[in-house]
Amino acid sequence: MSAQHDTVYLTTAQAIIRWLSNQFIEIDGQEYRLCGGGFGIFGHGNVTCLGEALNTVRDELPLYRGQNEQSMGFAAAGYAKQWLRQRFMFCTASAGPGTANLLTAAGLAHANRLPMLMLCGDTFITRLPDPVLQQMENYYDPTFGVNDAFKPVSRYWDRITHPAQVIQSLPAAIATMLDPGDCGPAFLGLPQDVQGWTYDYPVKFFEKKVHRIRRQSPDADEIADAVAALAGAKRPMIIAGGGVQYSKAVTELTEFAEKHQIPVVETIAGRANMLATHPLNIGPIGVTGSDSANAIAEKADVIVAVGTRLQDFTTGSWTAFDKDAQFISINAARHDAGKHMSLPVVGDAKLSLKSLTQAVDYTAPAEWVSLAQEERHKWDAYVAENVSYGNRPNSYAQAIGVVNELCDTRDRVVAAAGGLPAEVTANWRTLDIGTVDVEFGFSCMGYEIAGAWGARIAQSEREPEKDTITFCGDGSYMMLNSDIYSSVLSRKKMIVLVLDNGGFAVINKLQNNTGNESFNNLLEDCPTIPEAFGVDFVAHAASMGATSEKVANPAELTEAFKRAKASDKTYVIVMDVDAYEGWTTEGHAWWEVGTPHTSADENVRNAHVEWETTREKQRKGI
């Protein structure tokens, strides 16, 4: 500290870490450190300076050693989801390939609107040693490198070229990550020389700061427009998205639906907004949805979409609704609120639903509600049959049913990409609010185990006695499994269900459904594999320190899951499932897929014609 005691002499890296450690957030009347810590793999681009700074705050900002930079980013995303975007983790990677490995995770966080701070090494700003190890040289622009690739997948991006810049850049990055409308990943490129450069920073910059998430009140005129649209509704419906949970608006959503007797359907991100047993919960909507939700969606005349970006799996590529249906979109993000000629209500979901509840003098027709509930009863009967087991092949749905029956109501369930998001979305019956994480915003294979590790770290901070349970296909397991080892090392227990169907079975199913023959998805259908064989997942998981076992059927899974619940260590259960039989065949809306308009194969040509038959129902952007 200087003689005047109003500045402190620090390196750039030391300043970044000291500032982060003094940021707090108020959640439900309690203060928490805003940054829960970080995930790191050190290299020459971050070990000497950033590593030195992090070592001094190892208690305040715990650093979890990663096994792969991409999985570190997935873990940070799982952590942010569990904390409802109120807290975040940072990821630090070395210059070059270490940082490049974070690109996919940044894309996932961006698509899912999740906060994540990336502190990544960069080449020397002086260029004196150029070209350096792992530098991506561009002949026409020496300032253009690997880190610039993060611009499309970051909500905030900066390259620190002088120590003083962090005084402006760090608060801007945090403001972005905490903004409900702009929330997403923030990237700071840290040149290796600049990390070690020093500056007399104002002491005031490092004073403790307590943040709060902003709640934007809706515009009165937009509420009035929504009220007018609802007033004439004969068949209203609510789509509840992930933004309902991030706004902590579950109570307001329920009160709005109950007061006005409006049926509710859930998006994939919005699963667990309502309990499965709530009489107005009509089920999940869309391509991976339910017959019940999709049946009322195509009849609804006014649709209140809350906290959803209305992606194609929700809208059935915009074929799931009547073309004349009027959307009212409540969203903190202006970009999402105005989609497809919606009447926008730009604002916080909690405040907007409160305003709408008070302003609307309306009750949906009883016969409409009865119709919706009848559809839900039929869907419940289908799911009950779908998850049952007996004399038929093992399936994803059966495994889901076993876990659903035995898990604690507050256990967290994780799935991502492949066939399991559809199966979990369709077949899982919500036991408690906010307990389901199906990553289908970026549909990213490999999130299952890494994201679950991050979720478990967050869960252990508030509900350590509960479990994080992740469903993982064999294809996703082979892509990214090293955080089984991470969870054992850090003593953050997970239960991992590996459901093995011999390859990428869900894409094989899409391949077959579009008239194509099986090719290069299932191991047995790969021409370059002379003799296919399965992986011993039990031995592999055990080699990383987990307790593991293989079961033959859902009955054995029942007993194995009980053992997993009783264990204090990460537990991996493997079960073979059929690649062709046992899929959930009901509940699917149409989905636009690019199919060949011509082919030498008659099956492909016929499938294209059949696939296109539903296009006439598609809304043309209005």
C-alpha positions as CSV (number, residue, x, y, z in Angstrom):
1,M,0.0,0.0,0.0
2,S,1.2,3.5,-0.8
3,A,2.3,6.1,1.7
4,Q,-1.0,7.9,1.3
5,H,-2.8,4.5,2.0
6,D,-5.3,5.2,-0.7
7,T,-3.7,2.9,-3.3
8,V,-2.3,-0.6,-3.2
9,Y,0.5,-2.0,-5.4
10,L,-0.6,-5.2,-7.1
11,T,-0.1,-7.2,-10.3
12,T,-3.0,-7.4,-12.7
13,A,-3.7,-11.0,-11.7
14,Q,-3.6,-10.2,-8.0
15,A,-6.0,-7.3,-8.5
16,I,-8.5,-9.5,-10.4
17,I,-8.5,-12.1,-7.7
18,R,-8.6,-9.7,-4.8
19,W,-11.6,-7.9,-6.3
20,L,-13.5,-11.1,-7.0
21,S,-13.0,-12.3,-3.5
22,N,-14.7,-9.2,-2.2
23,Q,-17.9,-9.5,-4.2
24,F,-20.9,-10.8,-2.4
25,I,-24.6,-11.3,-3.2
26,E,-27.7,-11.2,-1.0
27,I,-30.0,-14.2,-1.5
28,D,-33.1,-14.6,0.5
29,G,-31.7,-12.2,3.2
30,Q,-28.4,-14.0,3.5
31,E,-25.0,-13.0,2.1
32,Y,-22.9,-15.3,0.0
33,R,-19.7,-14.8,-1.8
34,L,-20.8,-14.0,-5.4
35,C,-18.1,-16.2,-7.0
36,G,-18.2,-19.7,-5.5
37,G,-14.7,-20.4,-6.6
38,G,-13.3,-21.8,-9.8
39,F,-12.2,-24.6,-12.0
40,G,-8.6,-24.5,-13.3
41,I,-6.0,-26.3,-15.3
42,F,-2.7,-24.4,-15.2
43,G,-0.3,-24.0,-18.1
44,H,2.4,-21.5,-19.0
45,G,-0.4,-19.0,-19.8
46,N,-1.9,-18.7,-16.3
47,V,0.2,-20.6,-13.7
48,T,2.9,-18.1,-12.9
49,C,0.8,-15.0,-12.3
50,L,-2.9,-16.0,-12.0
51,G,-1.9,-19.1,-10.2
52,E,0.2,-17.1,-7.7
53,A,-2.8,-14.9,-7.0
54,L,-5.3,-17.7,-6.6
55,N,-3.0,-19.5,-4.1
56,T,-3.4,-16.6,-1.7
57,V,-7.2,-16.9,-1.6
58,R,-7.5,-20.7,-1.6
59,D,-10.0,-20.6,1.2
60,E,-12.2,-17.7,-0.1
61,L,-12.2,-18.9,-3.7
62,P,-11.6,-22.6,-3.7
63,L,-10.1,-23.8,-7.0
64,Y,-11.2,-27.2,-8.2
65,R,-8.6,-28.9,-10.4
66,G,-10.1,-29.8,-13.7
67,Q,-9.4,-32.8,-16.0
68,N,-10.5,-31.1,-19.2
69,E,-11.2,-27.4,-19.9
70,Q,-14.5,-28.2,-21.6
71,S,-15.8,-30.2,-18.7
72,M,-14.7,-27.4,-16.4
73,G,-17.0,-25.0,-18.3
74,F,-19.9,-27.6,-18.1
75,A,-19.3,-27.9,-14.3
76,A,-19.5,-24.1,-14.0
77,A,-22.8,-24.1,-15.9
78,G,-24.2,-26.9,-13.7
79,Y,-23.2,-24.8,-10.7
80,A,-24.9,-21.7,-12.0
81,K,-28.1,-23.5,-12.8
82,Q,-28.3,-25.0,-9.3
83,W,-27.9,-21.5,-7.8
84,L,-30.5,-20.1,-10.2
85,R,-27.9,-17.8,-11.8
86,Q,-27.4,-16.0,-8.6
87,R,-23.8,-17.2,-8.1
88,F,-21.1,-18.3,-10.6
89,M,-17.8,-20.0,-10.9
90,F,-14.8,-18.9,-13.0
91,C,-12.8,-21.1,-15.3
92,T,-9.1,-20.5,-15.9
93,A,-7.2,-22.0,-18.8
94,S,-3.8,-21.5,-20.4
95,A,-3.2,-19.8,-23.7
96,G,-3.8,-21.7,-26.9
97,P,-5.5,-25.2,-26.8
98,G,-6.4,-25.0,-23.1
99,T,-8.5,-21.9,-23.7
100,A,-9.8,-23.2,-27.0
101,N,-11.2,-26.2,-25.2
102,L,-13.6,-23.9,-23.4
103,L,-15.3,-22.8,-26.5
104,T,-18.0,-25.5,-26.4
105,A,-18.8,-24.8,-22.8
106,A,-19.0,-21.1,-23.5
107,G,-21.5,-21.9,-26.3
108,L,-23.6,-23.9,-23.8
109,A,-23.6,-21.1,-21.2
110,H,-24.5,-18.6,-23.9
111,A,-27.4,-20.6,-25.3
112,N,-28.7,-21.4,-21.8
113,R,-28.2,-17.8,-20.5
114,L,-25.9,-18.9,-17.7
115,P,-23.2,-16.8,-15.9
116,M,-19.6,-18.1,-16.2
117,L,-16.4,-16.1,-16.0
118,M,-13.5,-17.2,-18.1
119,L,-10.0,-16.0,-17.2
120,C,-7.9,-17.2,-20.0
121,G,-4.2,-16.8,-20.9
122,D,-3.3,-14.8,-24.0
123,T,-0.1,-14.1,-26.0
124,F,2.3,-11.4,-24.9
125,I,1.0,-7.9,-25.5
126,T,4.5,-6.6,-26.2
127,R,5.0,-9.2,-28.9
128,L,8.7,-9.3,-28.1
129,P,8.9,-13.1,-27.9
130,D,6.5,-13.7,-30.9
131,P,5.7,-16.2,-32.1
132,V,5.3,-18.1,-28.9
133,L,4.4,-21.6,-28.0
134,Q,0.7,-22.4,-28.9
135,Q,0.2,-19.0,-30.6
136,M,-2.2,-18.9,-33.5
137,E,-0.5,-16.5,-36.0
138,N,-2.7,-14.6,-38.4
139,Y,-0.6,-13.0,-41.1
140,Y,-3.0,-10.1,-41.8
141,D,-3.8,-9.2,-38.2
142,P,-1.3,-9.8,-35.3
143,T,-4.0,-8.9,-32.7
144,F,-6.3,-11.7,-33.9
145,G,-6.0,-15.0,-32.1
146,V,-7.7,-17.9,-30.5
147,N,-9.3,-15.8,-27.8
148,D,-11.2,-13.8,-30.5
149,A,-13.2,-16.9,-31.2
150,F,-15.0,-16.4,-28.0
151,K,-16.7,-13.2,-29.1
152,P,-19.8,-14.9,-30.6
153,V,-20.2,-17.1,-27.5
154,S,-19.7,-14.5,-24.9
155,R,-22.1,-11.8,-23.5
156,Y,-19.1,-9.8,-22.5
157,W,-15.6,-10.0,-24.0
158,D,-12.4,-8.0,-23.2
159,R,-8.7,-8.4,-23.6
160,I,-6.8,-6.7,-20.8
161,T,-3.8,-4.8,-22.3
162,H,-3.1,-2.6,-19.2
163,P,-3.5,-3.3,-15.5
164,A,-5.8,-0.3,-15.0
165,Q,-8.4,-1.7,-17.4
166,V,-9.6,-4.2,-14.8
167,I,-11.1,-1.3,-12.8
168,Q,-13.6,-0.9,-15.6
169,S,-13.8,-4.4,-17.1
170,L,-14.5,-6.5,-14.0
171,P,-17.6,-4.6,-12.8
172,A,-18.8,-4.6,-16.4
173,A,-18.4,-8.4,-16.7
174,I,-20.2,-8.9,-13.4
175,A,-23.0,-6.6,-14.4
176,T,-23.5,-8.6,-17.5
177,M,-23.5,-11.9,-15.7
178,L,-26.1,-10.7,-13.2
179,D,-28.4,-9.0,-15.6
180,P,-31.6,-11.1,-16.1
181,G,-31.9,-9.9,-19.8
182,D,-28.3,-10.2,-20.8
183,C,-27.1,-13.0,-18.6
184,G,-24.4,-15.2,-20.1
185,P,-20.7,-16.0,-20.0
186,A,-18.0,-13.3,-19.7
187,F,-14.6,-13.7,-21.1
188,L,-11.4,-11.9,-20.1
189,G,-8.3,-12.5,-22.2
190,L,-5.2,-12.1,-20.0
191,P,-1.9,-11.7,-21.9
192,Q,0.9,-13.4,-20.0
193,D,3.0,-10.3,-19.5
194,V,0.1,-8.1,-18.5
195,Q,-0.9,-10.6,-15.8
196,G,2.4,-9.8,-14.0
197,W,2.5,-6.0,-14.6
198,T,1.8,-3.8,-11.6
199,Y,-0.3,-0.8,-10.9
200,D,-1.2,1.4,-7.9
201,Y,-4.9,0.4,-7.6
202,P,-7.3,2.5,-5.5
203,V,-8.0,0.8,-2.2
204,K,-11.6,1.7,-2.6
205,F,-11.8,-0.6,-5.6
206,F,-11.4,-3.6,-3.3
207,E,-14.0,-2.7,-0.7
208,K,-16.7,-5.3,-0.1
209,K,-19.6,-4.9,-2.4
210,V,-23.0,-6.7,-2.0
211,H,-24.9,-7.3,-5.3
212,R,-28.6,-7.9,-5.8
213,I,-30.3,-9.3,-8.9
214,R,-32.3,-6.5,-10.6
215,R,-36.0,-7.0,-11.0
216,Q,-37.4,-4.9,-13.9
217,S,-41.0,-3.8,-13.5
218,P,-43.1,-4.3,-16.6
219,D,-44.4,-1.4,-18.6
220,A,-48.0,-0.5,-17.7
221,D,-49.1,-0.3,-21.4
222,E,-47.6,-3.7,-22.2
223,I,-49.6,-5.2,-19.2
224,A,-52.7,-3.5,-20.5
225,D,-52.2,-5.0,-24.0
226,A,-51.8,-8.4,-22.3
227,V,-54.9,-8.0,-20.3
228,A,-56.9,-7.0,-23.4
229,A,-55.7,-10.1,-25.2
230,L,-56.6,-12.4,-22.4
231,A,-60.0,-10.9,-21.9
232,G,-61.3,-12.5,-25.0
233,A,-59.5,-15.8,-24.7
234,K,-61.6,-19.0,-25.1
235,R,-58.8,-21.5,-24.8
236,P,-55.9,-19.8,-23.0
237,M,-52.6,-21.6,-22.1
238,I,-49.4,-20.8,-20.2
239,I,-46.0,-22.0,-21.3
240,A,-43.7,-22.0,-18.3
241,G,-40.0,-21.7,-19.2
242,G,-36.7,-21.8,-17.2
243,G,-37.0,-18.1,-16.6
244,V,-39.8,-18.8,-14.1
245,Q,-37.3,-20.5,-11.8
246,Y,-34.5,-17.9,-12.3
247,S,-36.9,-15.2,-11.3
248,K,-38.1,-17.3,-8.4
249,A,-41.6,-16.8,-9.7
250,V,-43.0,-20.3,-9.2
251,T,-45.4,-19.1,-6.5
252,E,-46.6,-16.2,-8.8
253,L,-47.0,-18.6,-11.7
254,T,-49.1,-21.0,-9.7
255,E,-51.2,-18.2,-8.2
256,F,-51.8,-16.7,-11.7
257,A,-52.8,-20.1,-13.1
258,E,-55.0,-21.0,-10.2
259,K,-56.8,-17.6,-9.9
260,H,-57.7,-17.6,-13.6
261,Q,-57.8,-21.4,-14.1
262,I,-55.4,-21.5,-17.0
263,P,-53.7,-24.8,-18.0
264,V,-49.9,-24.8,-17.7
265,V,-47.4,-26.6,-19.9
266,E,-43.6,-26.7,-19.3
267,T,-40.6,-26.3,-21.6
268,I,-37.6,-28.5,-21.2
269,A,-35.8,-25.8,-19.3
270,G,-39.0,-25.2,-17.3
271,R,-39.4,-28.8,-16.1
272,A,-40.1,-28.7,-12.4
273,N,-41.9,-25.4,-12.3
274,M,-45.0,-27.3,-11.0
275,L,-45.4,-30.6,-9.3
276,A,-46.6,-33.4,-11.5
277,T,-49.7,-33.7,-9.3
278,H,-50.9,-30.1,-9.7
279,P,-54.3,-30.2,-11.5
280,L,-53.3,-27.4,-13.9
281,N,-50.0,-29.0,-14.9
282,I,-50.8,-30.5,-18.3
283,G,-47.3,-31.7,-19.0
284,P,-44.2,-30.9,-21.1
285,I,-44.7,-29.4,-24.5
286,G,-43.1,-29.8,-27.9
287,V,-40.9,-32.3,-29.8
288,T,-39.9,-34.1,-26.6
289,G,-43.2,-33.3,-24.9
290,S,-46.5,-35.0,-24.1
291,D,-49.6,-35.7,-26.0
292,S,-51.5,-33.8,-23.4
293,A,-49.6,-30.5,-23.7
294,N,-49.4,-30.7,-27.5
295,A,-53.1,-31.5,-27.7
296,I,-54.1,-28.2,-26.0
297,A,-51.3,-26.2,-27.7
298,E,-52.8,-26.8,-31.1
299,K,-56.2,-25.6,-29.9
300,A,-55.1,-22.7,-27.7
301,D,-56.1,-19.2,-28.9
302,V,-54.1,-17.1,-26.4
303,I,-50.7,-18.3,-25.1
304,V,-48.9,-16.7,-22.2
305,A,-45.2,-17.6,-22.6
306,V,-43.3,-16.9,-19.4
307,G,-39.5,-17.0,-19.3
308,T,-38.9,-19.0,-22.5
309,R,-37.0,-18.2,-25.6
310,L,-39.4,-20.4,-27.6
311,Q,-36.8,-22.6,-29.3
312,D,-37.9,-25.2,-31.9
313,F,-38.2,-28.1,-29.5
314,T,-40.8,-26.1,-27.6
315,T,-42.7,-24.9,-30.6
316,G,-42.4,-28.0,-32.8
317,S,-40.5,-25.8,-35.3
318,W,-43.6,-23.5,-35.0
319,T,-46.1,-26.2,-36.0
320,A,-47.4,-26.9,-32.5
321,F,-49.8,-24.0,-32.4
322,D,-52.8,-22.7,-34.3
323,K,-51.5,-20.1,-36.9
324,D,-53.9,-17.5,-35.5
325,A,-52.9,-18.0,-31.8
326,Q,-51.9,-14.8,-30.0
327,F,-48.7,-15.0,-28.0
328,I,-48.1,-12.9,-24.9
329,S,-44.4,-13.2,-24.0
330,I,-43.2,-12.2,-20.5
331,N,-39.4,-12.1,-20.5
332,A,-36.7,-10.1,-19.0
333,A,-34.9,-10.1,-22.3
334,R,-36.3,-7.9,-25.0
335,H,-34.9,-10.1,-27.7
336,D,-37.0,-13.1,-26.5
337,A,-40.2,-11.1,-25.6
338,G,-40.9,-10.0,-29.1
339,K,-40.5,-13.3,-31.0
340,H,-43.1,-14.3,-33.6
341,M,-45.3,-11.2,-33.3
342,S,-45.8,-11.8,-29.5
343,L,-47.3,-9.0,-27.4
344,P,-44.2,-8.3,-25.4
345,V,-44.1,-7.8,-21.6
346,V,-40.5,-7.0,-21.0
347,G,-39.9,-7.4,-17.3
348,D,-39.2,-9.7,-14.4
349,A,-41.4,-12.8,-14.4
350,K,-42.3,-12.4,-10.7
351,L,-43.3,-8.8,-11.0
352,S,-45.0,-9.2,-14.3
353,L,-47.1,-12.1,-13.2
354,K,-48.1,-10.2,-10.1
355,S,-49.2,-7.3,-12.2
356,L,-51.1,-9.5,-14.6
357,T,-52.8,-11.4,-11.9
358,Q,-54.1,-8.2,-10.3
359,A,-55.1,-6.6,-13.6
360,V,-56.9,-9.5,-15.2
361,D,-60.6,-10.1,-14.4
362,Y,-60.9,-13.4,-16.2
363,T,-61.5,-17.1,-15.7
364,A,-60.9,-19.7,-18.4
365,P,-64.0,-21.7,-19.5
366,A,-64.5,-24.8,-17.3
367,E,-64.9,-27.1,-20.3
368,W,-61.5,-26.0,-21.6
369,V,-59.8,-26.8,-18.3
370,S,-61.6,-30.1,-18.1
371,L,-60.4,-31.0,-21.6
372,A,-56.8,-30.2,-20.7
373,Q,-57.1,-32.3,-17.5
374,E,-58.6,-35.2,-19.3
375,E,-55.6,-35.1,-21.7
376,R,-53.2,-35.1,-18.8
377,H,-54.9,-38.1,-17.2
378,K,-54.4,-40.0,-20.4
379,W,-50.8,-39.0,-20.6
380,D,-50.2,-40.1,-17.0
381,A,-51.6,-43.5,-17.8
382,Y,-49.3,-43.8,-20.8
383,V,-46.2,-42.8,-18.8
384,A,-47.2,-45.3,-16.1
385,E,-47.2,-48.1,-18.7
386,N,-44.1,-46.7,-20.4
387,V,-41.9,-46.9,-17.3
388,S,-43.2,-50.2,-16.1
389,Y,-41.1,-53.3,-16.7
390,G,-41.7,-57.0,-17.2
391,N,-41.3,-59.2,-20.2
392,R,-39.9,-56.6,-22.6
393,P,-36.5,-55.1,-23.4
394,N,-34.7,-52.7,-21.1
395,S,-35.4,-49.0,-21.9
396,Y,-34.4,-45.5,-20.8
397,A,-38.0,-45.0,-19.6
398,Q,-37.8,-48.0,-17.2
399,A,-34.6,-46.7,-15.7
400,I,-36.2,-43.3,-15.3
401,G,-39.2,-44.8,-13.6
402,V,-37.1,-46.7,-11.1
403,V,-35.1,-43.6,-10.1
404,N,-38.3,-41.5,-9.9
405,E,-39.9,-44.0,-7.6
406,L,-36.9,-44.3,-5.2
407,C,-35.2,-40.9,-5.1
408,D,-35.7,-38.2,-2.5
409,T,-38.0,-35.4,-3.5
410,R,-35.1,-32.9,-3.3
411,D,-32.6,-34.9,-5.2
412,R,-31.4,-33.2,-8.4
413,V,-31.7,-35.0,-11.8
414,V,-29.4,-34.1,-14.7
415,A,-29.5,-35.1,-18.3
416,A,-28.2,-33.7,-21.6
417,A,-28.2,-34.5,-25.4
418,G,-28.8,-37.8,-27.0
419,G,-32.0,-39.7,-26.3
420,L,-32.2,-39.1,-22.5
421,P,-33.4,-35.5,-22.5
422,A,-36.5,-36.5,-24.4
423,E,-37.1,-39.5,-22.2
424,V,-36.5,-37.6,-19.0
425,T,-38.7,-34.7,-20.1
426,A,-41.5,-37.0,-21.2
427,N,-41.4,-39.6,-18.4
428,W,-40.1,-37.8,-15.2
429,R,-42.8,-36.9,-12.7
430,T,-41.7,-33.8,-10.8
431,L,-41.5,-34.5,-7.0
432,D,-40.4,-31.0,-6.0
433,I,-39.8,-27.6,-7.5
434,G,-36.5,-26.9,-9.3
435,T,-35.1,-30.4,-9.1
436,V,-34.6,-31.1,-12.8
437,D,-31.8,-30.0,-15.1
438,V,-32.2,-31.2,-18.7
439,E,-29.6,-29.3,-20.8
440,F,-31.2,-29.1,-24.2
441,G,-30.5,-25.4,-24.9
442,F,-27.2,-26.4,-26.6
443,S,-27.9,-30.1,-26.6
444,C,-24.4,-30.8,-25.5
445,M,-23.1,-34.3,-25.1
446,G,-20.7,-34.6,-22.2
447,Y,-22.6,-32.2,-19.9
448,E,-24.2,-35.1,-18.1
449,I,-21.3,-36.0,-15.7
450,A,-19.4,-32.6,-15.7
451,G,-22.6,-30.6,-15.2
452,A,-23.7,-32.9,-12.5
453,W,-20.3,-32.4,-10.7
454,G,-20.8,-28.7,-10.8
455,A,-24.4,-29.0,-9.6
456,R,-23.3,-31.3,-6.8
457,I,-20.7,-28.7,-5.6
458,A,-23.5,-26.1,-5.5
459,Q,-25.9,-28.5,-3.9
460,S,-23.5,-29.4,-1.2
461,E,-23.4,-25.7,-0.1
462,R,-27.1,-25.8,0.7
463,E,-28.5,-29.3,0.7
464,P,-25.5,-31.6,1.3
465,E,-27.7,-34.5,2.4
466,K,-29.4,-34.7,-1.0
467,D,-28.1,-36.5,-4.1
468,T,-27.3,-35.4,-7.6
469,I,-28.3,-38.1,-10.1
470,T,-27.3,-38.0,-13.7
471,F,-28.6,-40.1,-16.6
472,C,-25.9,-40.7,-19.2
473,G,-25.8,-42.7,-22.4
474,D,-22.8,-44.7,-23.4
475,G,-22.0,-42.2,-26.2
476,S,-21.9,-39.2,-23.9
477,Y,-19.9,-41.2,-21.4
478,M,-17.2,-41.9,-24.0
479,M,-17.1,-38.2,-24.9
480,L,-16.5,-36.9,-21.4
481,N,-16.3,-38.9,-18.3
482,S,-13.3,-37.7,-16.4
483,D,-15.3,-35.8,-13.8
484,I,-16.2,-39.1,-12.2
485,Y,-12.6,-38.9,-11.0
486,S,-13.1,-35.2,-10.1
487,S,-16.1,-36.0,-8.0
488,V,-14.2,-38.7,-6.1
489,L,-11.2,-36.5,-5.6
490,S,-13.3,-33.6,-4.3
491,R,-15.6,-35.9,-2.3
492,K,-18.7,-34.5,-4.1
493,K,-20.7,-37.7,-4.5
494,M,-22.8,-38.3,-7.6
495,I,-25.0,-41.1,-8.7
496,V,-24.3,-41.8,-12.4
497,L,-26.6,-44.1,-14.4
498,V,-24.9,-45.3,-17.6
499,L,-27.5,-46.6,-20.0
500,D,-25.6,-48.5,-22.8
501,N,-27.3,-49.0,-26.1
502,G,-24.2,-49.6,-28.2
503,G,-23.6,-46.2,-29.7
504,F,-25.4,-43.1,-30.7
505,A,-28.8,-44.7,-30.8
506,V,-31.1,-41.7,-30.8
507,I,-29.3,-40.3,-34.0
508,N,-29.6,-43.8,-35.5
509,K,-33.3,-43.5,-34.8
510,L,-33.5,-40.2,-36.6
511,Q,-31.4,-41.6,-39.4
512,N,-33.9,-44.5,-39.8
513,N,-37.0,-42.2,-39.4
514,T,-35.8,-40.2,-42.4
515,G,-35.5,-43.3,-44.6
516,N,-31.7,-43.7,-44.2
517,E,-30.1,-47.0,-43.4
518,S,-28.2,-47.3,-40.1
519,F,-24.7,-46.0,-40.7
520,N,-21.8,-44.9,-38.4
521,N,-24.0,-44.4,-35.3
522,L,-24.4,-47.7,-33.6
523,L,-21.0,-49.5,-33.2
524,E,-22.3,-52.5,-35.1
525,D,-23.1,-50.3,-38.1
526,C,-19.7,-48.7,-38.6
527,P,-17.9,-50.0,-41.7
528,T,-14.6,-49.0,-40.3
529,I,-15.0,-51.3,-37.2
530,P,-14.2,-54.9,-38.2
531,E,-15.5,-56.3,-34.9
532,A,-17.4,-54.1,-32.4
533,F,-17.2,-54.6,-28.7
534,G,-18.6,-52.8,-25.7
535,V,-16.7,-50.9,-23.1
536,D,-16.4,-52.2,-19.6
537,F,-17.9,-49.1,-18.0
538,V,-17.9,-50.7,-14.5
539,A,-14.1,-51.3,-14.6
540,H,-13.5,-47.9,-16.1
541,A,-15.5,-46.1,-13.4
542,A,-13.9,-48.1,-10.7
543,S,-10.4,-47.2,-12.1
544,M,-11.4,-43.5,-11.4
545,G,-12.3,-44.4,-7.8
546,A,-16.0,-44.7,-8.0
547,T,-18.0,-47.6,-6.7
548,S,-19.6,-49.3,-9.7
549,E,-21.7,-52.2,-10.7
550,K,-23.7,-53.5,-13.7
551,V,-27.3,-54.6,-13.5
552,A,-29.2,-56.8,-15.9
553,N,-32.6,-55.3,-15.7
554,P,-34.8,-52.7,-13.9
555,A,-35.5,-55.0,-11.0
556,E,-31.8,-55.3,-10.3
557,L,-31.4,-51.5,-10.9
558,T,-33.9,-51.0,-8.0
559,E,-31.6,-52.7,-5.5
560,A,-28.5,-51.1,-6.9
561,F,-30.0,-47.7,-6.7
562,K,-30.7,-48.2,-3.0
563,R,-27.1,-49.1,-2.5
564,A,-26.0,-46.0,-4.4
565,K,-28.2,-43.9,-2.2
566,A,-26.7,-45.4,0.9
567,S,-23.1,-44.9,-0.4
568,D,-21.0,-41.9,0.6
569,K,-19.0,-42.0,-2.6
570,T,-19.7,-41.5,-6.3
571,Y,-21.6,-44.5,-7.5
572,V,-21.9,-45.7,-11.1
573,I,-24.6,-48.1,-12.2
574,V,-24.5,-49.6,-15.7
575,M,-27.5,-51.1,-17.5
576,D,-27.8,-52.2,-21.1
577,V,-30.8,-50.8,-22.9
578,D,-32.3,-51.7,-26.3
579,A,-31.2,-49.5,-29.2
580,Y,-34.5,-50.0,-31.1
581,E,-37.2,-51.0,-28.7
582,G,-38.6,-49.1,-25.7
583,W,-38.4,-45.5,-26.9
584,T,-41.2,-43.2,-25.9
585,T,-43.2,-43.1,-29.0
586,E,-46.0,-40.7,-28.0
587,G,-46.0,-37.0,-27.3
588,H,-43.8,-35.8,-30.2
589,A,-44.5,-32.6,-32.1
590,W,-43.1,-32.2,-35.6
591,W,-39.5,-31.0,-35.9
592,E,-38.0,-29.4,-38.9
593,V,-35.0,-31.5,-40.1
594,G,-33.1,-30.9,-43.3
595,T,-33.9,-34.0,-45.4
596,P,-32.6,-34.8,-48.9
597,H,-35.0,-33.4,-51.6
598,T,-33.8,-36.2,-53.9
599,S,-31.9,-39.4,-53.4
600,A,-31.2,-42.7,-55.3
601,D,-32.9,-44.4,-52.3
602,E,-36.6,-44.6,-52.6
603,N,-37.0,-44.8,-48.8
604,V,-35.2,-41.5,-48.4
605,R,-37.4,-39.9,-51.1
606,N,-40.6,-41.1,-49.5
607,A,-39.5,-40.1,-46.1
608,H,-38.8,-36.6,-47.3
609,V,-42.3,-36.3,-48.7
610,E,-43.8,-37.6,-45.5
611,W,-41.7,-35.3,-43.3
612,E,-42.8,-32.3,-45.3
613,T,-46.5,-33.0,-45.0
614,T,-46.8,-31.1,-41.7
615,R,-45.0,-28.0,-42.9
616,E,-48.4,-26.5,-43.9
617,K,-49.0,-25.9,-40.2
618,Q,-45.8,-24.0,-39.7
619,R,-46.1,-20.3,-38.7
620,K,-44.2,-18.2,-41.2
621,G,-42.5,-15.9,-38.6
622,I,-45.8,-14.2,-37.6
